[in-house]
Amino acid sequence: MTLLPRSLLWRTFILLALLVILSTTAWFMIFRAYESEPRARALSQNLVSVVNLTRVALITAHPGRRHALLEDLSLHEGIQVYAANPDEKLKPLPDRPTLQLAAEYARLQLGEGTRFAMEREGLPGLWVSFNIDDDEYWVRIPRERMERRIAIQWIVWGVLASVLALIAAYLIVSRISRPLRKLGAAASAVGQGKWPEPVPESGPGEIKSLSRAFNQMTTDLARLDQDRALILAGISHDLRTPLSRMRLGIEMSGADESLREGMHADIEEMDRVIGQFLDFARMDGGEPAESLQISALASEVVAHHRKLGQAVTADIEETTPIPVKRMAMRRAIGNLVDNAVRYGGGTVRVATRTEGRQVVLEVSDAGPGIPAEQAERMKLPFTRLDEARTGATGSGLGLAIVDRVVRAHGGRFDLQDNAGGGLLARIALPVA
């Protein structure tokens, strides 16, 4: 399994989001790299100015006014001056490139003996030492005066820019994915034997050209299918008239009884083949779908074949009603049973049941079966496998009709090996 979503929309959106985040991060790192040295120089200059001005003020101030000067610096500037002690506890500067570089620049101007600390005797701040004669002092500068704070406005604008970029990316990708989804749904409908409405020819130029080509292809396929149906129906109708004359001629010929029966059987076979041509060529004719139980249709087909004296057993459980086209589905079930009776030999078994969200119908026989590698090919029109189903006759359209009807109902049709030998034809239709 993959953690990536399956849709083009969300895959592209996540990719663009990662690109926005990475580019913003890269921009921030480049900014910090190029801004580090100028920032360190400015910070060191501020430190040097504060220390020098404080030192000069203390030296030049009248001894009686020094205490007031120190109070004024603390009150108005936040700068405090303390005398250094030999056993005082200091916390060194953190290992930050900008701060360390600023300390180096400041030490070059204040002297090599200048010390720096981030905390003295538990009191935080930026501490810088200086000397007056032989005495060492500390000047404490509030950290907020020396540390650069990223303004909240910059954060808000950065987040807003990223959100706007992601919204724009979503809108761009959705303009591509939406027509593709419609094309996919239309292609799926064509695969089920339906002719959907033309997809909108909108979106980018490439998508518009693809939609136009798909609509043209669908129109051409529908026209070809209609022409094929018209030709097959016309030929089949024209053939049935001479067949009727042949039946009449055989009855009036006075031929031998066995010869007449053989010729009647041949004519019936020809008539059945013509009927399959008509079934395959016939569109749905506007037949509406109605909520039916597949088990009820299967029972009707089983009863019909039993009246003809054929060995058909039933293991029919009531199934969930689903929307189906009655005549088309009954024709498909009848073709499966006809195929099993004609080529399977022995008893034919018809079973129905509901499995979760599917309605399943199975028709099994005890004949020679079909090789697994040939199962899909047998669903194609005009395909027969005489070596597997001995004595095969007919047009080769029976299974093709079943497959076409099942796909039109959004289901699946499979040909499998029967557990007891022979062929198992399985139809699975979705409940919803």
Number of C-alpha atoms within 10 A of each C-alpha: 3 5 5 9 11 9 11 16 19 16 14 18 21 17 11 17 19 13 12 18 13 12 12 15 12 12 12 11 12 12 11 13 11 10 12 16 16 12 18 21 19 14 23 25 16 16 24 20 14 16 23 15 12 19 17 11 14 18 13 9 13 11 10 8 10 15 12 12 16 17 15 14 14 15 11 8 12 13 20 18 21 13 12 16 10 5 7 9 13 16 15 14 16 10 8 8 12 19 20 16 18 22 22 16 18 25 19 13 13 20 11 10 11 18 16 20 19 19 17 18 10 11 13 16 19 24 27 24 20 21 16 11 7 6 9 14 18 23 23 25 23 16 13 10 14 16 12 10 8 8 8 9 9 10 11 11 11 13 12 12 14 16 14 12 15 19 14 13 19 18 14 16 18 18 15 17 19 15 21 18 13 15 20 12 14 21 17 14 17 16 14 18 20 18 15 15 11 16 17 13 17 17 18 13 10 11 18 16 14 17 22 17 13 18 20 13 12 20 16 12 14 16 12 12 15 15 13 15 19 15 13 19 20 12 14 19 14 11 14 16 10 11 15 13 11 15 16 11 11 17 13 9 10 9 11 9 10 9 11 16 13 11 15 16 12 12 17 14 15 17 17 14 19 21 17 20 21 19 20 21 20 16 15 15 6 7 12 11 14 12 12 16 18 29 24 17 17 24 16 14 20 22 15 14 16 12 9 8 9 16 15 22 15 15 12 18 14 13 20 17 17 19 17 22 19 18 13 23 19 19 18 23 24 21 20 22 25 17 19 26 22 15 22 21 15 15 16 22 21 25 18 25 19 20 14 9 12 18 23 22 23 23 25 29 27 21 23 17 24 20 13 11 8 12 16 11 13 19 22 17 17 13 15 20 18 12 10 15 19 13 10 15 14 14 18 20 22 28 23 20 24 24 21 22 26 22 18 20 21 16 19 17 22 14 23 17 18 16 10 11 13 20 23 24 21 18 23 22 23 17 16 9
